[in-house]
Amino acid sequence: CSIDALGDLCSHAQIRRFYFGHNQLYELGFRPFGDDGTGGAVVGNEMVFENNLVRNVAHNGFQFIPGPAKRGAVYPYASSDLVIGAVLIKDNIFEWACLLESDCGGLKHWAGDLGFRDHLLIGNVYR
């Protein structure tokens, strides 16, 4: 557990200043613990996700999940109300995802009623 940007105790630790690059992630999610065969999921803040190969995944290849909004913010949120941001997703290859599901993709941004601030996606290949 950690303390979030608002000074509140979190139910999960938030990743900050994280580099995830030059990895090969494959054959993921075919024997999941739950009902979701997602290859990987992260709540990232000030994160770089680049030059990765994500392939042969049962459900979503890789999933980004939003963090909290500022206390007292009202939906729909302004960019300044979102606490998590500054994520670069660059030059990755996502291939052969959704092999066992139909409502998914190689790269997924799942937000519910929240959103993302300052996410840049550039140079990625989806096949």
C-alpha positions in Angstrom: 0.0 0.0 0.0 1.1 3.6 -0.6 0.0 7.1 -0.1 -1.4 8.7 -3.3 -0.9 12.2 -4.7 -3.9 13.4 -2.6 -2.4 12.2 0.6 -4.9 9.3 0.9 -4.0 5.7 1.7 -4.3 3.7 -1.6 -5.6 0.2 -2.0 -2.8 -0.4 -4.6 0.7 1.0 -5.1 1.0 3.4 -8.1 4.0 3.0 -10.3 6.0 6.2 -10.9 8.9 7.0 -13.2 8.9 3.5 -14.7 10.6 2.3 -17.9 9.4 -0.9 -19.5 11.3 -1.6 -22.7 12.9 -4.1 -25.0 10.8 -7.1 -23.7 9.1 -10.0 -25.4 5.8 -11.0 -23.9 4.2 -14.0 -25.5 1.8 -17.0 -24.8 0.0 -15.0 -22.1 -3.4 -15.5 -20.5 -4.3 -19.0 -21.6 -4.5 -20.3 -18.0 -5.6 -17.2 -16.0 -6.3 -17.2 -12.3 -9.6 -15.3 -12.9 -11.8 -15.0 -16.0 -9.5 -12.5 -17.8 -6.6 -13.7 -20.0 -5.0 -10.2 -20.3 -1.3 -10.3 -21.0 -0.4 -7.5 -18.6 -2.0 -4.5 -16.9 -0.6 -1.4 -15.2 -1.5 1.9 -13.6 1.4 3.9 -14.8 2.4 7.5 -13.9 5.4 9.1 -15.7 6.0 5.8 -17.6 7.7 4.8 -20.8 6.5 1.6 -22.5 8.6 1.1 -25.7 10.1 -1.4 -28.1 8.2 -4.4 -26.7 6.8 -7.4 -28.6 3.5 -8.5 -27.2 2.1 -11.6 -29.0 -0.1 -14.7 -28.7 -2.4 -13.4 -26.0 -5.7 -14.9 -25.0 -7.4 -11.6 -24.3 -6.0 -8.0 -24.3 -2.3 -7.8 -25.1 -1.5 -5.1 -22.6 -3.9 -2.9 -20.6 -3.5 0.5 -19.1 -5.8 1.3 -16.2 -6.5 4.9 -15.0 -5.6 6.2 -11.6 -7.8 8.3 -9.3 -9.2 11.8 -10.0 -8.6 14.6 -7.5 -10.9 14.7 -4.5 -14.1 16.8 -5.2 -13.7 16.5 -9.0 -16.9 16.1 -10.9 -17.4 13.8 -13.9 -16.7 14.4 -16.8 -13.2 15.2 -15.5 -11.0 18.0 -16.8 -7.4 17.0 -17.7 -6.2 18.9 -14.6 -8.5 16.7 -12.4 -6.7 13.5 -13.4 -3.8 12.5 -11.1 -2.1 9.9 -13.3 -0.4 10.9 -16.5 2.7 11.4 -18.6 2.8 8.0 -20.3 4.6 7.3 -23.6 3.7 4.1 -25.5 6.1 4.0 -28.4 7.4 1.6 -31.1 5.8 -1.6 -29.8 4.5 -4.5 -31.7 1.1 -6.0 -30.6 0.2 -9.1 -32.6 -2.1 -12.1 -32.3 -4.0 -10.8 -29.3 -7.7 -11.7 -28.6 -7.1 -15.4 -29.5 -9.8 -16.6 -27.1 -12.0 -13.5 -26.7 -13.7 -11.1 -29.0 -14.1 -7.8 -27.0 -10.5 -6.9 -26.7 -7.4 -5.5 -28.5 -3.6 -5.7 -28.6 -3.5 -2.4 -26.5 -6.4 -1.4 -24.3 -7.0 1.7 -22.3 -9.7 0.8 -19.8 -11.1 3.8 -18.0 -14.7 3.2 -16.9 -15.9 6.7 -15.9 -12.3 8.0 -15.4 -9.8 9.0 -18.1 -6.2 9.4 -19.0 -4.0 12.5 -19.0 -1.0 13.0 -21.3 -0.8 9.5 -22.9 1.1 9.6 -26.2 0.9 6.6 -28.5 3.3 6.7 -31.5 4.9 4.3 -33.9 3.1 1.2 -32.6 2.2 -1.8 -34.9 -1.0 -3.7 -34.4 -1.5 -6.9 -36.4 
